[in-house]
Amino acid sequence: MFWNVAEQVTQQALADSLLMPITTEAEVLTEQGVDYLGYVVTPNASKKPIAKAPQANPFLPYEPSMYVGEAGDHHVCLLNKFPVLSPHLLICSKTFIPQTSQLCLADFKAWLLGFDDRDVFGFYNSGPLAGASQPHRHMQVVKADIPLESLIMSGSLPFRHCLFLLSRPSADELYQHYLDALKVLSLIDDEGKCRPYNILLTERWMLVLPRRINNIEGVFANALNYSGRFLVKRPEQLRWLQQYGIMRYLTECSVRG
């Protein structure tokens, strides 16, 4: 539904110098037979707004140049102005909903509208400890291969998670899997609030994992990292990551199995 338009909007925004990619070319980091991808941020990253108020909303009113389309009645699809991969789509709620609150069926319906092309990968960061940089409800969608897919589907990830295998998933199916994961992983606290977690979503599987911390030694992790891609501030942090151990890092940022 969105990708043809997103490509056109991306090209126009680049031509108008309105899109600000924040990464260098990827560097391959090999560990235990897996080729992870590491990126270093560009100066554009310093221009990315940081929410300073609990209900700050960088998406609405959105910049017209970032608009891709309506995602149902309650969401809008926008370009990420500061993409790691491009096009990078954001499925944002039209009214303020905290990123830390529980997802609803309408969120999954809107999110699935971004899965209308091949090699689409969606991810979600529930709160700052899970890597969310903005407090407003938004799901993310890119088109990219997933370096960790074989390991994910093997069921051998060394940290707590729920993996659901899919075949032409519906929003209702995804929502029920999500509710099951919240229960199995104890992601709802005694006050009914969500503990930090990430979701990774493809048309083939959905992975939900709890998070414990958002960084180690200043190397920050969000859901994209659990696909096998890393974004750092300085090249030497990629060297540190390899020395520390990439899977060790991912495990210690999550909850050990």
C-alpha positions in Angstrom: 0.0 0.0 0.0 2.8 2.4 0.8 6.1 1.4 -0.8 5.7 2.9 -4.3 4.6 6.2 -2.8 7.3 6.0 -0.2 10.0 5.7 -2.9 8.7 8.8 -4.7 8.4 10.8 -1.4 11.9 9.7 -0.4 13.4 10.8 -3.7 11.7 14.2 -3.6 12.7 14.7 0.1 16.3 13.9 -0.8 16.3 16.2 -3.7 14.9 19.0 -1.5 17.5 18.2 1.2 14.7 17.5 3.7 15.6 13.9 4.4 18.6 13.4 6.7 20.0 9.9 6.6 22.1 9.3 9.8 24.4 6.5 8.8 27.5 5.6 6.9 27.7 2.5 4.7 27.4 -0.7 6.6 30.5 -2.6 7.8 30.4 -6.4 8.2 31.1 -7.7 11.7 31.4 -11.5 11.7 30.8 -13.6 14.8 30.1 -17.3 15.0 29.3 -17.5 11.3 26.8 -14.6 11.4 27.6 -11.4 9.4 26.2 -8.6 11.5 26.1 -5.1 10.0 27.5 -2.1 11.8 26.8 1.6 11.0 28.4 4.8 12.3 26.1 7.9 12.6 26.7 11.0 10.5 26.4 14.6 11.7 22.7 14.5 10.7 22.0 12.5 13.9 22.7 15.6 16.0 19.7 17.3 14.4 17.3 14.6 15.4 14.8 16.0 18.0 14.8 14.5 21.5 11.4 14.6 23.3 11.7 16.7 26.5 8.1 16.4 27.6 6.1 13.2 28.4 3.6 13.9 25.7 5.9 15.5 23.1 4.9 14.6 19.6 7.5 15.0 16.8 5.2 13.3 14.3 2.0 15.4 14.5 1.6 17.9 13.1 3.9 16.2 10.7 6.1 17.8 8.0 4.1 17.5 4.7 7.2 16.4 2.9 7.3 13.3 5.1 3.7 12.3 4.5 3.2 8.9 2.7 -0.5 8.1 3.4 -3.3 7.2 5.7 -2.9 3.9 7.6 -6.6 3.4 8.5 -8.7 5.6 10.6 -6.4 6.0 13.6 -2.8 6.0 12.1 -0.8 7.8 9.5 2.3 6.6 7.5 5.2 9.0 7.5 8.8 8.8 6.4 11.4 8.7 9.1 13.2 12.0 8.6 16.4 10.5 10.1 16.5 7.0 8.6 19.1 4.3 9.2 17.7 2.5 6.1 15.7 4.3 3.4 12.8 4.3 2.9 12.1 4.0 6.6 8.4 4.2 7.4 6.7 5.1 10.6 3.1 4.1 11.4 2.1 6.7 13.9 -1.1 7.1 15.9 -3.0 10.2 15.1 -3.6 11.1 18.7 -1.0 10.9 21.5 -0.7 7.3 22.9 2.3 6.5 25.1 4.8 4.2 23.4 4.9 2.3 26.7 1.2 1.4 26.7 -0.1 -1.9 25.4 -0.7 -2.2 21.7 -4.2 -2.7 20.5 -5.7 -4.5 17.5 -5.9 -1.3 15.5 -2.2 -0.9 15.8 -1.6 -4.2 14.2 -4.1 -3.5 11.5 -2.3 -0.3 10.6 1.2 -1.9 10.9 0.3 -4.7 8.5 -0.6 -2.1 5.8 3.2 -1.6 5.5 3.7 -5.3 4.6 2.6 -5.0 1.0 5.9 -5.7 -0.6 8.7 -8.3 -0.3 11.5 -8.3 2.3 9.6 -6.0 4.7 10.7 -6.0 8.3 8.8 -4.3 11.1 10.0 -3.4 14.6 8.7 -1.8 17.7 10.5 -0.4 20.8 8.3 -0.2 23.9 9.8 2.6 25.9 13.2 4.1 26.5 14.8 0.9 28.0 13.8 -0.9 24.8 15.4 1.8 22.7 12.5 4.1 21.9 13.6 7.7 21.3 10.1 9.2 21.1 7.2 8.7 23.6 4.5 8.8 20.9 3.0 5.5 19.6 4.8 4.5 16.4 5.6 1.2 14.7 8.4 1.1 12.2 8.8 -0.6 8.8 11.8 -1.0 6.5 12.8 -3.2 3.6 15.9 -5.2 4.5 17.4 -8.6 4.9 17.8 -9.8 8.5 21.3 -11.1 9.4 20.0 -13.0 12.4 17.0 -14.6 10.8 18.4 -18.1 10.6 19.4 -18.0 14.3 16.0 -16.5 15.3 14.1 -19.2 13.5 16.3 -22.0 14.9 14.9 -21.3 18.3 18.4 -21.1 19.8 18.5 -17.4 20.9 20.2 -17.3 24.4 17.7 -14.8 25.9 14.1 -14.9 26.8 11.7 -14.5 23.9 8.5 -15.7 22.3 8.7 -16.7 18.6 5.6 -17.2 16.5 5.8 -18.7 13.0 3.4 -17.1 10.5 1.8 -17.7 7.2 0.0 -14.8 5.7 -0.7 -13.3 9.1 -3.8 -11.4 9.9 -4.0 -8.5 12.4 -6.2 -10.7 14.6 -3.6 -13.5 14.6 -0.8 -11.1 15.4 -2.7 -9.4 18.2 -3.5 -12.8 19.8 0.2 -13.8 19.6 1.2 -10.5 21.1 -1.2 -11.0 24.0 0.1 -14.5 24.6 3.7 -13.1 24.6 2.8 -10.5 27.2 1.5 -13.2 29.4 4.3 -15.8 28.9 7.1 -13.2 29.3 5.4 -11.4 32.2 5.5 -8.1 30.4 2.6 -6.5 32.4 3.5 -5.3 35.9 1.2 -5.3 39.0 -0.1 -1.8 38.0 -1.1 -3.1 34.5 1.7 -1.2 32.8 4.0 -2.7 30.2 7.6 -3.6 31.0 10.1 -2.8 28.3 10.2 -5.1 25.3 10.8 -5.2 21.6 8.9 -6.7 18.7 10.4 -7.9 15.4 7.9 -8.7 12.7 8.1 -10.2 9.2 5.5 -12.1 7.2 7.2 -15.3 8.3 7.5 -14.8 12.0 7.1 -12.5 15.0 9.6 -12.2 17.8 8.8 -10.6 21.2 11.6 -10.2 23.7 11.8 -8.4 27.1 14.5 -5.8 27.7 16.5 -5.0 30.8 18.8 -2.1 29.8 19.2 0.1 26.7 23.0 0.3 26.5 26.3 -1.1 27.5 29.3 1.3 27.5 27.3 3.8 25.6 26.4 1.4 22.7 22.6 1.6 22.6 20.2 -1.2 21.5 16.8 -1.1 20.1 14.8 -3.7 18.2 16.8 -3.2 15.0 19.9 -4.5 16.8 18.1 -7.8 17.4 17.8 -8.2 13.6 21.6 -8.1 13.5 22.2 -4.4 12.7 24.0 -1.9 15.0 24.3 1.9 15.0 27.1 3.5 16.9 28.4 7.0 17.4 32.1 6.3 16.7 33.9 3.7 14.7 35.9 2.5 17.7 32.6 1.4 19.3 32.2 -1.2 16.5 35.7 -2.6 17.5 34.6 -2.6 21.2 31.4 -4.5 20.2 33.3 -7.2 18.4 35.7 -7.6 21.3 32.9 -7.6 23.9 30.9 -10.2 21.9 27.9 -9.2 19.8 25.6 -12.0 21.1 26.8 -11.4 24.6 25.9 -7.8 24.2 22.4 -8.6 22.9 21.8 -11.1 25.7 22.9 -8.7 28.5 20.6 -6.0 27.1 17.7 -8.4 27.3 16.8 -11.0 29.8 18.7 -14.3 30.0 16.7 -17.4 29.0 
